[in-house]
Amino acid sequence: MLINKKALIGAIKAGQKWLRWDDVTYRSTMQRITGKTSSTKCTLEELQKLREYMHEQGFPRKRARQHGRKPNVANRRQAVLGKIEALLADAGRPWQYAESVSQRMFQQKIIEWLDDEQLTKLLQALIIDARRRQKGS
């Protein structure tokens, strides 16, 4: 996996802030690990070594989101979206599941772009799925 150098430098800067390192501590640590005092002069491998050292010092690793993000819809659709969210949570499924159902049903993956009728039909499909799971157990 190719890691973007700017993103890696950003992660290192976030680690510096999280670990509460002042500039002198940060640069001396970088000098000790990479032999350089500027992150922009480091190679990807050197930056990865520095980030790994920060993890060893207590900087937490970022976990991947397990359930995706909740779509942002108009206020009048919030009630339906809340019911969809509850059905997904009950089934232990991520938002990507609702997006894939939407893609199959309406050829529209982005839930925010569904109209009221389509959003209601998506809710009905998830209710049917919940009933099927209930019968199976």
C-alpha positions in Angstrom: 0.0 0.0 0.0 1.5 3.3 -1.0 1.2 5.9 1.7 1.0 9.5 0.9 4.0 11.4 2.3 1.9 14.4 3.3 -0.6 12.2 5.1 2.2 10.5 6.9 3.8 13.8 8.0 0.3 14.9 9.2 0.0 11.7 11.3 3.4 12.3 12.8 2.5 15.9 13.6 -0.7 14.6 15.3 1.4 12.2 17.2 3.7 15.0 18.3 0.7 16.9 19.6 -0.9 13.8 21.3 2.4 12.9 23.0 2.9 16.6 24.0 6.4 16.8 22.6 7.8 20.2 22.2 9.7 21.1 19.1 13.1 20.3 20.7 12.0 16.8 21.8 10.4 16.2 18.4 13.4 17.2 16.4 15.9 15.3 18.7 13.8 12.2 18.4 13.6 12.5 14.7 17.4 13.1 14.6 18.0 10.0 16.6 15.7 7.8 14.5 16.2 9.1 11.0 19.4 11.2 11.2 17.4 14.2 9.9 15.8 17.2 11.7 13.0 17.9 9.2 10.1 15.6 8.3 10.0 17.0 4.8 13.6 15.7 4.2 12.8 12.2 5.3 12.0 9.2 3.1 8.7 7.3 3.4 10.6 4.5 5.2 12.1 6.9 7.7 8.7 8.6 8.4 7.2 5.1 8.9 9.9 4.3 11.4 9.2 7.6 13.3 5.5 6.9 13.3 6.1 3.4 14.6 8.3 4.8 17.4 5.5 7.2 18.3 3.1 4.2 18.5 5.5 2.5 20.9 5.5 5.6 23.0 1.7 5.5 23.4 0.3 7.3 20.3 -2.8 5.3 19.5 -3.2 3.6 16.1 -6.2 4.7 14.2 -8.9 2.1 13.9 -10.9 1.7 10.8 -14.5 2.8 11.1 -16.7 -0.3 11.5 -20.0 1.1 10.6 -19.4 4.0 8.1 -20.9 7.4 8.4 -24.6 8.3 8.9 -26.0 10.1 5.8 -26.9 13.7 6.1 -30.5 14.2 5.0 -33.2 16.9 5.3 -35.0 17.2 8.6 -38.3 15.7 7.3 -36.3 12.5 6.4 -34.6 12.2 9.7 -37.3 10.0 11.2 -37.1 7.5 8.4 -33.3 7.6 8.5 -33.4 7.0 12.3 -35.5 3.9 11.7 -33.0 2.7 9.0 -30.2 3.2 11.4 -31.9 1.3 14.2 -32.6 -1.7 11.8 -28.9 -1.7 10.7 -27.7 -1.6 14.3 -30.1 -4.4 15.3 -28.7 -6.5 12.5 -25.1 -5.5 13.2 -24.7 -4.2 9.7 -22.8 -1.1 8.5 -24.2 1.8 6.5 -22.5 0.3 3.4 -25.1 -2.5 3.6 -27.9 0.1 3.2 -26.0 1.8 0.4 -25.6 -1.5 -1.5 -29.3 -2.3 -1.1 -30.1 1.2 -2.4 -27.7 0.6 -5.3 -29.5 -2.7 -6.2 -33.0 -1.2 -5.8 -32.6 2.3 -7.3 -29.2 2.3 -9.0 -28.3 5.0 -6.6 -25.7 4.2 -3.9 -25.7 7.6 -2.2 -28.6 7.6 0.3 -28.7 11.4 0.6 -29.8 11.5 -3.1 -32.8 9.2 -2.6 -36.2 10.9 -2.7 -38.8 10.4 0.1 -40.5 7.5 -1.7 -37.2 5.7 -2.4 -36.1 6.2 1.2 -39.3 4.7 2.5 -38.9 1.7 0.2 -35.4 1.2 1.5 -36.8 1.2 5.0 -39.4 -1.4 4.0 -36.7 -3.6 2.5 -34.7 -3.5 5.7 -37.9 -4.3 7.7 -38.5 -7.4 5.5 -34.8 -8.4 6.0 -35.3 -8.1 9.8 -38.4 -10.3 9.7 -36.5 -12.9 7.7 -33.7 -12.9 10.3 -36.2 -13.2 13.1 -37.8 -16.3 11.5 -34.5 -17.9 11.0 -33.5 -17.7 14.7 
